[in-house]
Amino acid sequence: MKKALSYFLSVIFYLFYGVGLLIFHVLQWLGYNLGKYRGHKIAVDIMNGTFTYLLYILGTRIKFISKYPIPKNAPLIIVSNHQSMNDISPISWFMRKYHPKFVSKVELGKGIPSVSYNLTHGGSVLIDRNDSRQALTALKEFGQYIEKNNYSAVIFPEGTRSKDGVPKRFSENGLKMLTKFTPSAYVIPMTINNCWKLNRYGMFPLEVGVKITFELHEPIKADSLEFVKLFEKVENTVKNAVI
């Protein structure tokens, strides 16, 4: 019965999601061309709020946990495990006042309505994992951009999604570059739990009744620790909270 319900609700979810991608692509284009950054951000915030709450069609429940004050008027580097493409919209929505920008792979910069436009026009960075020189240069410029504007960088150091929720090895290169070129930033470890369960059966059908949590841990001043110790602390904090 539950599996049959998941097929039915998944069809409804993807119908609204697909239409939303097309509508918000146009709204982003209008926002960017009429209002530049501010206009584009308004469209993106509404889009991410919409996509977040569309998950409720599946009986999903999302809880954002933040037990520590989030620094204001300072750049942030949010370091998180990665479980699903559905990680992105809730992070973007709940952290919208901090202007989150993502470290993403270059392949996502083309061909996906709304998503590709946002990545290429919203301040995120696209890196080529097969070209280390391009990746390092892009991360350097991205870090400087975050530093200058007091925005937030979101990075998934696993490099790819965990299909079973078990975190993969964290790669240090991205965070190392960001902390180097965003020296006044606070690093905030984040742990995502249960989002992988949405894709328990793959992209279709989506699981129903999943309870997802996003937990922000205590911020760490980027320059308060040697990088090796900072990286170890961040990785352990994120992974130890995975259930």
Backbone hydrogen bonds in HBPLUS format (Angstrom, degrees):
<---DONOR---> <-ACCEPTOR-->    atom                        ^
c    i                          cat <-CA-CA->   ^        H-A-AA   ^      H-
h    n   atom  resd res      DA  || num        DHA   H-A  angle D-A-AA Bond
n    s   type  num  typ     dist DA aas  dist angle  dist       angle   num
A0005-LEU N   A0001-MET O   2.97 MM   4  6.22 153.2  2.05 145.7 153.3     1
A0006-SER N   A0002-LYS O   2.91 MM   4  6.18 146.9  2.02 143.1 152.5     2
A0007-TYR N   A0003-LYS O   3.14 MM   4  6.50 147.9  2.24 145.6 152.8     3
A0008-PHE N   A0004-ALA O   3.18 MM   4  6.47 165.2  2.20 149.5 152.8     4
A0009-LEU N   A0005-LEU O   2.89 MM   4  6.07 174.4  1.89 159.7 161.1     5
A0010-SER N   A0006-SER O   2.91 MM   4  5.78 145.9  2.03 136.5 146.2     6
A0011-VAL N   A0007-TYR O   3.17 MM   4  6.35 155.3  2.23 147.3 152.1     7
A0012-ILE N   A0008-PHE O   3.36 MM   4  6.71 162.0  2.39 145.8 149.9     8
A0013-PHE N   A0009-LEU O   2.85 MM   4  6.08 162.0  1.88 149.0 154.5     9
A0014-TYR N   A0010-SER O   2.88 MM   4  6.04 174.5  1.88 156.0 156.9    10
A0015-LEU N   A0011-VAL O   2.98 MM   4  6.09 148.4  2.09 145.1 154.0    11
A0016-PHE N   A0012-ILE O   3.13 MM   4  6.41 169.1  2.14 156.2 156.9    12
A0017-TYR N   A0013-PHE O   2.81 MM   4  5.98 158.6  1.85 152.6 160.1    13
A0018-GLY N   A0014-TYR O   2.81 MM   4  5.76 164.0  1.83 142.8 147.0    14
A0019-VAL N   A0015-LEU O   3.13 MM   4  6.31 166.7  2.15 148.4 152.1    15
A0020-GLY N   A0016-PHE O   2.85 MM   4  5.94 151.4  1.94 142.2 151.2    16
A0021-LEU N   A0017-TYR O   2.93 MM   4  6.24 150.3  2.02 148.6 155.7    17
A0022-LEU N   A0018-GLY O   3.34 MM   4  6.68 155.6  2.41 145.7 150.6    18
A0023-ILE N   A0019-VAL O   2.97 MM   4  6.25 166.0  1.99 156.1 160.1    19
A0024-PHE N   A0020-GLY O   2.83 MM   4  5.86 171.8  1.84 155.9 158.8    20
A0025-HIS N   A0021-LEU O   3.08 MM   4  6.03 132.2  2.31 131.4 142.7    21
A0026-VAL N   A0022-LEU O   3.39 MM   4  6.69 158.5  2.44 144.7 148.0    22
A0027-LEU N   A0023-ILE O   3.01 MM   4  6.35 160.3  2.05 147.4 153.6    23
A0028-GLN N   A0024-PHE O   2.83 MM   4  5.80 151.4  1.91 135.9 143.2    24
A0029-TRP N   A0025-HIS O   3.04 MM   4  6.27 158.6  2.09 143.2 149.1    25
A0030-LEU N   A0026-VAL O   2.92 MM   4  6.22 162.3  1.96 153.9 158.5    26
A0031-GLY N   A0027-LEU O   2.81 MM   4  5.93 162.0  1.85 145.5 151.5    27
A0032-TYR N   A0028-GLN O   2.79 MM   4  5.96 163.7  1.82 154.0 157.9    28
A0033-ASN N   A0029-TRP O   2.99 MM   4  6.07 165.0  2.01 148.4 152.9    29
A0034-LEU N   A0030-LEU O   2.86 MM   4  5.80 143.8  1.99 148.0 156.6    30
A0035-GLY N   A0031-GLY O   2.74 MM   4  5.31 148.5  1.83 135.9 145.7    31
A0036-LYS N   A0032-TYR O   2.88 MM   4  4.22 129.8  2.13 118.9 120.7    32
A0039-GLY N   A0035-GLY O   3.11 MM   4  4.07 172.5  2.12 106.3 105.6    33
A0040-HIS N   A0036-LYS O   2.94 MM   4  6.07 163.5  1.97 160.1 165.2    34
A0041-LYS N   A0037-TYR O   2.85 MM   4  6.02 159.6  1.89 153.3 159.1    35
A0042-ILE N   A0038-ARG O   3.08 MM   4  6.32 155.9  2.14 149.5 154.9    36
A0043-ALA N   A0039-GLY O   3.36 MM   4  6.65 161.8  2.39 144.8 148.5    37
A0044-VAL N   A0040-HIS O   2.95 MM   4  6.24 157.0  2.00 151.0 158.2    38
A0045-ASP N   A0041-LYS O   2.79 MM   4  5.96 161.8  1.83 155.2 159.4    39
A0046-ILE N   A0042-ILE O   3.11 MM   4  6.32 163.8  2.14 148.7 152.7    40
A0047-MET N   A0043-ALA O   2.96 MM   4  6.12 154.5  2.02 143.2 151.1    41
A0048-ASN N   A0044-VAL O   2.88 MM   4  6.11 166.2  1.90 155.3 157.7    42
A0049-GLY N   A0045-ASP O   2.96 MM   4  6.12 154.4  2.02 146.9 154.2    43
A0050-THR N   A0046-ILE O   2.91 MM   4  6.07 157.6  1.96 146.4 152.8    44
A0051-PHE N   A0047-MET O   2.88 MM   4  6.16 166.3  1.90 157.2 160.3    45
A0052-THR N   A0048-ASN O   2.94 MM   4  5.94 146.8  2.05 137.6 146.6    46
A0053-TYR N   A0049-GLY O   3.09 MM   4  6.30 165.8  2.11 149.3 152.2    47
A0054-LEU N   A0050-THR O   2.88 MM   4  6.04 129.6  2.14 143.2 157.7    48
A0055-LEU N   A0052-THR O   3.27 MM   3  5.76 145.7  2.40 104.9 113.2    49
A0056-TYR N   A0053-TYR O   3.09 MM   3  5.37 151.8  2.18 103.0 111.3    50
A0057-ILE N   A0054-LEU O   2.96 MM   3  5.63 161.2  2.00 117.6 123.5    51
A0058-LEU N   A0055-LEU O   3.00 MM   3  5.56 145.1  2.12 110.8 119.4    52
A0060-THR N   A0055-LEU O   3.39 MM   5  5.64 151.1  2.48 140.9 135.6    53
A0059-GLY N   A0056-TYR O   2.93 MM   3  4.84 159.7  1.97 105.5 109.7    54
A0209-GLY N   A0058-LEU O   2.90 MM 151  6.34 154.5  1.96 144.7 153.1    55
A0061-ARG N   A0210-VAL O   2.91 MM 149  6.38 156.0  1.96 155.7 159.7    56
A0212-ILE N   A0061-ARG O   2.76 MM 151  6.09 159.5  1.80 171.9 174.8    57
A0063-LYS N   A0212-ILE O   2.87 MM 149  6.27 155.0  1.94 154.7 163.1    58
A0214-PHE N   A0063-LYS O   2.89 MM 151  6.31 153.1  1.96 160.2 165.8    59
A0065-ILE N   A0214-PHE O   2.70 MM 149  5.97 168.6  1.71 158.5 162.7    60
A0216-LEU N   A0065-ILE O   2.77 MM 151  6.08 170.8  1.78 171.9 170.7    61
A0186-TYR N   A0075-PRO O   3.02 MM 111  6.53 147.6  2.12 147.2 153.5    62
A0076-LEU N   A0151-TYR O   3.05 MM  75  6.48 155.2  2.12 140.7 147.5    63
A0153-ALA N   A0076-LEU O   2.79 MM  77  6.17 162.0  1.82 152.6 155.1    64
A0077-ILE N   A0186-TYR O   2.85 MM 109  6.15 154.9  1.91 153.8 153.9    65
A0188-ILE N   A0077-ILE O   2.82 MM 111  6.04 160.2  1.86 142.5 148.4    66
A0078-ILE N   A0153-ALA O   2.67 MM  75  6.00 159.8  1.71 170.6 174.1    67
A0155-ILE N   A0078-ILE O   2.89 MM  77  6.26 166.1  1.91 172.0 175.1    68
A0079-VAL N   A0188-ILE O   3.02 MM 109  6.17 154.7  2.09 135.3 143.1    69
A0190-MET N   A0079-VAL O   2.77 MM 111  5.83 150.7  1.86 156.7 151.4    70
A0080-SER N   A0155-ILE O   3.13 MM  75  6.47 165.0  2.15 161.7 166.5    71
A0162-SER N   A0082-HIS O   2.84 MM  80  6.19 158.1  1.89 146.6 150.7    72
A0087-ASP N   A0084-SER O   3.03 MM   3  5.46 160.5  2.07 113.5 115.4    73
A0088-ILE N   A0085-MET O   3.41 MM   3  6.11 153.5  2.49 114.4 118.2    74
A0091-ILE N   A0087-ASP O   3.36 MM   4  6.49 162.5  2.39 150.8 155.9    75
A0092-SER N   A0088-ILE O   2.93 MM   4  6.13 167.4  1.95 159.1 163.2    76
A0093-TRP N   A0089-SER O   2.79 MM   4  5.94 154.2  1.86 153.5 160.9    77
A0094-PHE N   A0090-PRO O   2.88 MM   4  5.91 170.9  1.89 155.0 156.3    78
A0095-MET N   A0091-ILE O   3.00 MM   4  5.78 145.5  2.12 142.5 151.2    79
A0096-ARG N   A0093-TRP O   3.28 MM   3  5.09 164.1  2.30 107.6 107.9    80
A0098-TYR N   A0095-MET O   2.88 MM   3  5.58 159.4  1.92 124.6 131.6    81
A0099-HIS N   A0096-ARG O   3.13 MM   3  5.27 164.8  2.15 112.6 113.6    82
A0152-SER N   A0099-HIS O   3.31 MM  53  5.72 174.2  2.31 121.9 121.2    83
A0101-LYS N   A0152-SER O   2.71 MM  51  5.96 144.6  1.83 149.4 159.8    84
A0154-VAL N   A0101-LYS O   2.69 MM  53  5.92 149.5  1.79 163.9 170.0    85
A0125-VAL N   A0102-PHE O   2.99 MM  23  6.36 163.1  2.02 157.9 162.9    86
A0103-VAL N   A0154-VAL O   3.02 MM  51  6.28 150.5  2.11 175.6 168.8    87
A0104-SER N   A0125-VAL O   2.93 MM  21  6.13 172.3  1.93 170.2 172.8    88
A0127-ILE N   A0104-SER O   2.84 MM  23  6.26 161.3  1.87 159.0 163.7    89
A0108-LEU N   A0105-LYS O   3.13 MM   3  6.03 160.3  2.17 125.5 129.5    90
A0106-VAL N   A0127-ILE O   2.87 MM  21  5.03 146.4  1.98 138.1 133.3    91
A0109-GLY N   A0106-VAL O   3.03 MM   3  5.48 164.3  2.05 117.3 121.7    92
A0116-SER N   A0112-ILE O   2.92 MM   4  5.21 162.7  1.95 147.4 152.8    93
A0115-VAL N   A0113-PRO O   2.66 MM   2  5.56 143.9  1.79 106.0  94.9    94
A0118-ASN N   A0114-SER O   2.90 MM   4  5.98 159.1  1.95 147.4 153.1    95
A0119-LEU N   A0115-VAL O   3.01 MM   4  6.26 162.9  2.04 153.0 157.5    96
A0120-THR N   A0116-SER O   3.03 MM   4  6.17 151.8  2.11 147.2 154.1    97
A0121-HIS N   A0117-TYR O   2.93 MM   4  5.90 134.0  2.15 145.2 156.3    98
A0122-GLY N   A0118-ASN O   2.75 MM   4  5.01 138.0  1.92 143.5 147.2    99
A0131-ASP N   A0128-ASP O   3.02 MM   3  5.32 166.6  2.04 114.7 118.2   100
A0135-ALA N   A0131-ASP O   3.01 MM   4  6.26 164.4  2.04 156.3 161.3   101
A0136-LEU N   A0132-SER O   2.94 MM   4  6.05 164.8  1.97 149.8 153.1   102
A0137-THR N   A0133-ARG O   3.04 MM   4  6.16 163.4  2.07 149.8 154.7   103
A0138-ALA N   A0134-GLN O   2.89 MM   4  5.98 162.6  1.92 151.3 156.5   104
A0139-LEU N   A0135-ALA O   2.96 MM   4  6.11 158.1  2.01 147.6 153.5   105
A0140-LYS N   A0136-LEU O   2.97 MM   4  6.11 150.5  2.06 142.7 150.7   106
A0141-GLU N   A0137-THR O   3.06 MM   4  6.34 167.6  2.08 153.6 155.4   107
A0142-PHE N   A0138-ALA O   2.88 MM   4  6.01 150.7  1.96 143.5 152.8   108
A0143-GLY N   A0139-LEU O   2.86 MM   4  5.96 160.4  1.90 146.0 150.6   109
A0144-GLN N   A0140-LYS O   3.08 MM   4  6.36 157.6  2.13 149.4 155.2   110
A0145-TYR N   A0141-GLU O   2.99 MM   4  6.16 147.3  2.10 140.3 149.4   111
A0146-ILE N   A0142-PHE O   2.93 MM   4  6.22 159.0  1.97 154.6 159.5   112
A0147-GLU N   A0143-GLY O   2.93 MM   4  6.10 160.0  1.97 147.3 153.3   113
A0148-LYS N   A0144-GLN O   2.95 MM   4  6.05 160.2  1.99 144.5 149.6   114
A0149-ASN N   A0145-TYR O   3.17 MM   4  6.28 155.3  2.24 146.3 151.8   115
A0150-ASN N   A0146-ILE O   2.94 MM   4  5.64 121.6  2.29 145.3 155.9   116
A0151-TYR N   A0146-ILE O   3.29 MM   5  4.93 151.6  2.37 130.5 136.8   117
A0159-GLY N   A0156-PHE O   3.04 MM   3  5.92 157.6  2.09 127.0 131.9   118
A0171-SER N   A0157-PRO O   2.87 MM  14  5.17 162.3  1.90 129.7 134.6   119
A0176-LYS N   A0172-GLU O   2.94 MM   4  5.96 155.8  2.00 157.6 165.5   120
A0177-MET N   A0173-ASN O   3.04 MM   4  6.26 158.6  2.09 151.6 155.7   121
A0178-LEU N   A0174-GLY O   3.04 MM   4  6.28 160.5  2.08 150.0 155.9   122
A0179-THR N   A0175-LEU O   2.91 MM   4  6.05 166.4  1.93 153.8 156.8   123
A0180-LYS N   A0176-LYS O   3.13 MM   4  6.17 144.9  2.26 137.2 146.7   124
A0181-PHE N   A0177-MET O   3.08 MM   4  6.29 155.2  2.15 149.5 154.5   125
A0182-THR N   A0178-LEU O   2.78 MM   4  5.64 113.4  2.23 142.5 157.2   126
A0185-ALA N   A0182-THR O   3.05 MM   3  5.58 163.2  2.08 125.7 128.0   127
A0222-ALA N   A0185-ALA O   2.95 MM  37  5.63 169.7  1.96 152.8 153.1   128
A0187-VAL N   A0220-ILE O   2.67 MM  33  5.04 165.7  1.69 156.8 152.2   129
A0220-ILE N   A0187-VAL O   2.78 MM  33  5.04 153.6  1.85 141.7 150.9   130
A0217-HIS N   A0189-PRO O   2.88 MM  28  5.38 171.0  1.89 167.3 164.4   131
A0191-THR N   A0215-GLU O   2.92 MM  24  5.14 157.8  1.97 142.4 148.5   132
A0215-GLU N   A0191-THR O   2.89 MM  24  5.14 171.1  1.90 148.7 151.7   133
A0193-ASN N   A0213-THR O   2.98 MM  20  5.29 162.1  2.01 150.9 154.7   134
A0213-THR N   A0193-ASN O   3.18 MM  20  5.29 159.4  2.23 140.4 146.5   135
A0197-LYS N   A0194-ASN O   3.06 MM   3  5.44 145.7  2.18 107.8 117.1   136
A0198-LEU N   A0195-CYS O   3.14 MM   3  5.78 155.5  2.20 114.6 120.7   137
A0199-ASN N   A0196-TRP O   2.98 MM   3  5.62 142.8  2.13 114.6 123.5   138
A0200-ARG N   A0197-LYS O   3.14 MM   3  4.78 153.6  2.21 110.1 105.9   139
A0207-GLU N   A0198-LEU O   2.98 MM   9  4.67 160.5  2.01 123.0 128.9   140
A0202-GLY N   A0199-ASN O   2.94 MM   3  4.65 164.4  1.96 106.2 109.4   141
A0224-SER N   A0221-LYS O   3.01 MM   3  5.29 164.8  2.03 118.9 120.4   142
A0229-LYS N   A0226-GLU O   3.06 MM   3  5.48 117.5  2.47 109.2 123.4   143
A0230-LEU N   A0226-GLU O   2.88 MM   4  6.09 160.1  1.92 158.8 165.5   144
A0231-PHE N   A0227-PHE O   2.76 MM   4  5.88 171.7  1.77 161.2 162.3   145
A0232-GLU N   A0228-VAL O   3.11 MM   4  6.22 160.3  2.15 140.5 146.1   146
A0233-LYS N   A0229-LYS O   2.96 MM   4  6.09 158.3  2.01 145.0 150.9   147
A0234-VAL N   A0230-LEU O   2.93 MM   4  6.14 163.7  1.96 156.0 160.2   148
A0235-GLU N   A0231-PHE O   2.94 MM   4  6.08 173.4  1.95 155.1 157.3   149
A0236-ASN N   A0232-GLU O   3.01 MM   4  6.05 165.9  2.03 146.8 151.3   150
A0237-THR N   A0233-LYS O   2.93 MM   4  5.99 155.7  1.99 144.1 151.3   151
A0238-VAL N   A0234-VAL O   3.01 MM   4  6.22 166.4  2.03 156.5 159.1   152
A0239-LYS N   A0235-GLU O   3.01 MM   4  6.13 175.0  2.01 155.5 157.1   153
A0240-ASN N   A0236-ASN O   2.87 MM   4  5.72 156.9  1.92 145.4 151.9   154
A0241-ALA N   A0238-VAL O   3.36 MM   3  5.73 150.0  2.45 104.4 112.5   155
A0242-VAL N   A0239-LYS O   3.15 MM   3  5.34 164.9  2.17 109.0 113.6   156
